[in-house]
C-alpha cells in the first residue's frame, strides 16, 4: 500500500492564513538573524524584518496565483 502524497490531502489552513504565517515566520527569521547573530541595531533589524516579510508576502502571493 502506498502512502498518499502530502499535497493530495485536505487543506488544513486557508490560503490567507498560510500567507500570513509565511510572512510572520520570514519576518521573525530576518529580525532574529540581524539582531542576535549580526548584532545589528533595533532599527536595522526591524527594517530587514519588514523587507523579509514583504518578500515573503510577494512569494506567497505569486505561488498562490500559480496554484501551488
Backbone bond lengths (Angstrom), bond angles and torsions (degrees), N, CA, C in turn:
res aa  C-N    CA-C-N  psi(-1)  N-CA   C-N-CA  omega(-1)  CA-C   N-CA-C  phi
1 X - - - 1.451 - - 1.522 108.72 -
2 X 1.297 117.84 128.57 1.465 121.53 -178.40 1.518 110.21 -91.15
3 X 1.302 114.83 148.31 1.457 121.38 178.02 1.529 109.72 -78.96
4 X 1.313 118.51 139.42 1.467 119.62 176.32 1.527 109.95 -69.84
5 X 1.310 115.86 149.32 1.464 118.94 178.41 1.529 109.94 -72.55
6 X 1.317 115.09 158.42 1.461 119.36 -178.37 1.519 112.39 -65.38
7 X 1.322 117.50 -30.44 1.462 119.61 -176.78 1.528 112.56 -78.41
8 X 1.348 118.01 -13.88 1.463 118.84 -177.51 1.524 112.96 -87.13
9 X 1.332 117.55 -9.48 1.453 121.16 -178.40 1.515 111.90 -78.70
10 X 1.328 115.67 177.31 1.463 119.04 179.15 1.523 111.10 -69.76
11 X 1.297 115.76 152.14 1.462 121.08 177.15 1.525 108.26 -74.68
12 X 1.328 116.34 123.86 1.456 120.42 -177.55 1.519 110.93 -80.30
13 X 1.326 116.75 -40.63 1.467 121.43 -179.48 1.518 109.52 -119.55
14 X 1.302 117.51 145.55 1.469 119.44 174.59 1.526 110.04 -68.16
15 X 1.303 116.59 158.76 1.467 122.39 -175.61 1.534 113.51 -55.69
16 X 1.337 120.57 -43.35 1.465 118.75 179.44 1.527 112.88 -62.26
17 X 1.335 117.31 -36.03 1.466 120.30 179.10 1.516 110.80 -69.17
18 X 1.335 117.19 -39.20 1.461 120.04 177.08 1.523 110.28 -64.36
19 X 1.323 117.06 -41.42 1.462 120.71 178.24 1.511 111.95 -63.45
20 X 1.330 116.62 -42.86 1.462 120.78 179.80 1.524 110.81 -65.01
21 X 1.328 116.90 -40.98 1.459 119.86 178.48 1.530 110.74 -64.84
22 X 1.317 116.73 -39.34 1.465 122.59 177.24 1.532 109.89 -58.76
23 X 1.317 116.70 -44.46 1.467 121.96 -179.06 1.526 111.29 -66.00
24 X 1.329 116.54 -46.30 1.471 120.80 -177.79 1.524 111.06 -64.24
25 X 1.318 117.36 -44.11 1.469 120.42 -179.11 1.521 110.77 -65.85
26 X 1.323 117.51 -41.47 1.465 119.93 179.01 1.529 110.96 -65.17
27 X 1.321 117.14 -44.51 1.469 120.16 -180.00 1.527 110.82 -63.07
28 X 1.331 117.39 -42.45 1.465 120.50 179.05 1.526 111.27 -64.64
29 X 1.316 116.82 -38.32 1.460 120.89 178.38 1.523 110.74 -64.08
30 X 1.330 116.44 -47.34 1.460 120.28 178.88 1.524 110.66 -61.93
31 X 1.321 117.05 -42.97 1.467 120.00 -179.14 1.523 111.11 -63.00
32 X 1.328 116.53 -49.84 1.473 119.93 -177.89 1.517 111.40 -62.48
33 X 1.322 117.64 -40.79 1.462 120.32 178.87 1.522 110.83 -62.36
34 X 1.316 116.42 -48.47 1.467 120.27 -178.73 1.527 111.65 -65.97
35 X 1.309 117.04 -47.19 1.461 120.92 -171.22 1.526 113.27 -77.61
36 X 1.336 117.12 -42.26 1.460 119.55 -173.14 1.530 113.48 -98.36
37 X 1.313 118.04 -34.52 1.464 120.24 -178.34 1.533 110.57 -87.65
38 X 1.327 117.06 -49.24 1.466 120.73 -178.89 1.529 112.79 -88.57
39 X 1.324 117.84 -6.25 1.464 125.40 179.33 1.540 110.54 52.16
40 X 1.310 115.58 49.09 1.460 121.91 176.66 1.526 109.00 -84.40
41 X 1.316 115.65 164.89 1.464 120.02 178.44 1.533 110.10 -67.72
42 X 1.319 115.40 163.81 1.457 120.46 179.77 1.526 110.98 -61.73
43 X 1.324 117.00 -42.06 1.463 120.89 -179.23 1.532 111.02 -62.70
44 X 1.320 117.05 -45.60 1.465 120.43 178.89 1.521 110.91 -63.38
45 X 1.315 116.41 -41.74 1.464 120.54 179.76 1.523 111.27 -62.95
46 X 1.326 117.07 -41.13 1.468 120.47 178.72 1.522 111.91 -67.67
47 X 1.323 117.03 -36.93 1.472 119.99 177.31 1.522 110.11 -64.16
48 X 1.331 117.02 -44.12 1.466 120.12 178.63 1.530 111.12 -67.26
49 X 1.321 117.42 -35.22 1.466 120.18 176.72 1.527 110.29 -64.10
50 X 1.322 116.36 -41.80 1.467 120.33 177.02 1.527 111.05 -62.89
51 X 1.339 116.16 -44.04 1.469 119.92 179.24 1.533 110.64 -63.66
52 X 1.325 117.22 -43.01 1.462 120.20 178.38 1.512 112.22 -65.11
53 X 1.330 116.64 -39.32 1.463 120.37 177.61 1.522 111.97 -65.22
54 X 1.320 116.65 -40.29 1.468 120.18 177.86 1.526 111.24 -66.07
55 X 1.334 115.83 -39.89 1.464 119.50 176.54 1.518 111.55 -63.29
56 X 1.324 116.44 -41.97 1.463 120.64 177.96 1.521 111.02 -65.59
57 X 1.329 116.79 -37.45 1.469 120.28 177.89 1.523 110.37 -62.38
58 X 1.321 116.20 -44.34 1.468 119.74 179.01 1.530 110.57 -63.57
59 X 1.332 116.69 -43.54 1.461 120.46 -179.95 1.529 110.96 -62.82
60 X 1.329 117.38 -45.28 1.465 120.90 179.26 1.525 110.71 -63.46
61 X 1.325 116.94 -41.04 1.466 120.49 179.53 1.522 111.28 -65.06
62 X 1.336 116.45 -44.09 1.471 118.83 -178.65 1.522 111.38 -67.65
63 X 1.334 118.58 -36.47 1.457 120.63 176.89 1.529 110.90 -69.15
64 X 1.306 117.32 -38.77 1.467 120.60 177.39 1.524 110.52 -63.55
65 X 1.312 115.72 -41.66 1.463 120.46 -179.50 1.536 111.59 -64.79
66 X 1.345 116.87 -33.23 1.458 120.97 178.85 1.518 111.68 -80.09
67 X 1.326 117.53 -11.87 1.461 120.59 177.38 1.510 114.39 92.46
68 X 1.325 118.42 21.53 1.481 121.00 -179.58 1.499 110.14 -98.40
